[in-house]
Structure formats: C-alpha cells, structure tokens
C-alpha cells in the first residue's frame, strides 16, 4: 500500500464518527416521535449530535429534496458535511505528523 493510500485510510476512519452520531440522533428522533423544532425534550441532543454542520443549515443554500424529511435535513445532511470536515481535519493532522518525523 502506498503512503498516500495509508494516510487516506487512517483519515477515513475518523470520518466515520459523524455517521455514528447521526445513527444515535436518528434513534433519538424515532424514540421521541420526530423533531419538534426545539420543543420536544430531546431536540437539544439531536442538535448537539449534528454540530458543527447543523449551524450551517440557516446560512447555506439547500436542495429542495432535503426538506422532504427531518431525518435528511437535521440528521443525515449534517452528518455528511461533518464527515467531510472530520476527514479533512484528520488528513491535515496525519500529513503534519508524517512531515514532523
């Protein structure tokens, strides 16, 4: 395996964390019966599990299909954005650590 492939593989493992938090947020939403725009008891937990990407929802253009389901808009779209953020951050850390040696 080349060095670049090894770096991408190690960074890719970190990108799986947001999908785990999205799964937990999905379970929470199912248990409480959906998302109540902050009025249901565990809505805060769903928001926290979607950080930091959930903060972007009001500030970026979103495709129309995301508004079909709360699961897409509040859980899985932020999970994809967070996975990209985690991957790029982990990639940066791995590259910096490799160049420090």
Secondary structure per residue as TSV (DSSP state, phi and psi in degrees):
chain	resnum	aa	ss	phi	psi
A	1	X	-	360.0	134.7
A	2	X	-	-72.8	165.1
A	3	X	H	-64.8	-39.6
A	4	X	H	-63.7	-41.8
A	5	X	H	-64.6	-37.0
A	6	X	H	-65.9	-40.9
A	7	X	H	-64.6	-45.0
A	8	X	H	-64.3	-38.3
A	9	X	H	-65.0	-43.8
A	10	X	H	-65.9	-40.5
A	11	X	H	-68.8	-33.5
A	12	X	H	-64.2	-31.2
A	13	X	H	-63.2	-37.9
A	14	X	H	-67.5	-28.9
A	15	X	T	-70.7	-11.6
A	16	X	T	-79.5	-17.3
A	17	X	H	-57.3	-47.5
A	18	X	H	-61.4	-27.8
A	19	X	H	-73.1	-30.2
A	20	X	H	-67.8	-43.1
A	21	X	H	-68.1	-33.2
A	22	X	H	-67.6	-35.4
A	23	X	H	-65.2	-42.7
A	24	X	H	-63.3	-42.9
A	25	X	H	-63.3	-37.2
A	26	X	H	-63.7	-42.5
A	27	X	H	-63.3	-42.9
A	28	X	H	-60.9	-43.8
A	29	X	H	-64.4	-38.4
A	30	X	H	-66.3	-41.0
A	31	X	H	-65.1	-41.3
A	32	X	H	-90.4	-1.0
A	33	X	T	86.2	27.4
A	34	X	S	118.0	-165.7
A	35	X	-	-114.1	128.4
A	36	X	-	-105.3	29.2
A	37	X	T	55.0	37.1
A	38	X	T	93.3	-1.0
A	39	X	-	-99.0	-14.8
A	40	X	S	-88.5	156.6
A	41	X	T	-62.5	-29.6
A	42	X	T	-109.8	14.5
A	43	X	H	-60.8	-34.8
A	44	X	H	-62.1	-37.0
A	45	X	H	-68.1	-39.9
A	46	X	H	-61.7	-40.9
A	47	X	H	-65.2	-44.4
A	48	X	H	-63.3	-39.7
A	49	X	H	-68.2	-18.3
A	50	X	T	-96.2	0.1
A	51	X	T	-67.5	147.4
A	52	X	T	-89.4	-10.7
A	53	X	G	-66.6	-26.6
A	54	X	G	-64.0	-23.2
A	55	X	G	-70.3	-21.1
A	56	X	G	-81.8	-14.1
A	57	X	T	-58.3	-34.2
A	58	X	T	-85.0	-12.6
A	59	X	T	-110.9	-4.8
A	60	X	S	-124.8	158.7
A	61	X	-	-73.4	135.1
A	62	X	-	-121.3	139.9
A	63	X	-	-64.1	149.9
A	64	X	G	-60.5	-33.2
A	65	X	G	-65.9	-21.6
A	66	X	G	-66.9	-23.3
A	67	X	G	-83.4	0.6
A	68	X	G	-73.2	-26.7
A	69	X	-	-146.5	140.5
A	70	X	H	-64.1	-32.0
A	71	X	I	-62.6	-40.6
A	72	X	I	-69.1	-47.6
A	73	X	I	-73.9	-42.7
A	74	X	I	-98.0	-23.9
A	75	X	I	-112.3	-58.5
A	76	X	I	-84.4	-32.3
A	77	X	H	-65.4	-47.1
A	78	X	H	-61.6	-32.1
A	79	X	H	-64.0	-40.5
A	80	X	H	-66.7	-44.5
A	81	X	H	-62.5	-43.7
A	82	X	H	-64.4	-37.0
A	83	X	H	-62.3	-40.7
A	84	X	H	-64.4	-43.8
A	85	X	H	-62.1	-46.7
A	86	X	H	-63.2	-41.4
A	87	X	H	-63.2	-46.9
A	88	X	H	-65.8	-39.6
A	89	X	H	-64.1	-44.8
A	90	X	H	-66.1	-37.9
A	91	X	H	-61.5	-43.0
A	92	X	H	-61.9	-46.2
A	93	X	H	-62.7	-44.4
A	94	X	H	-63.6	-43.0
A	95	X	H	-64.8	-42.5
A	96	X	H	-65.2	-43.5
A	97	X	H	-65.4	-36.4
A	98	X	H	-68.6	-32.9
A	99	X	H	-83.3	-13.3
A	100	X	H	-79.2	-19.5
A	101	X	-	-77.3	360.0
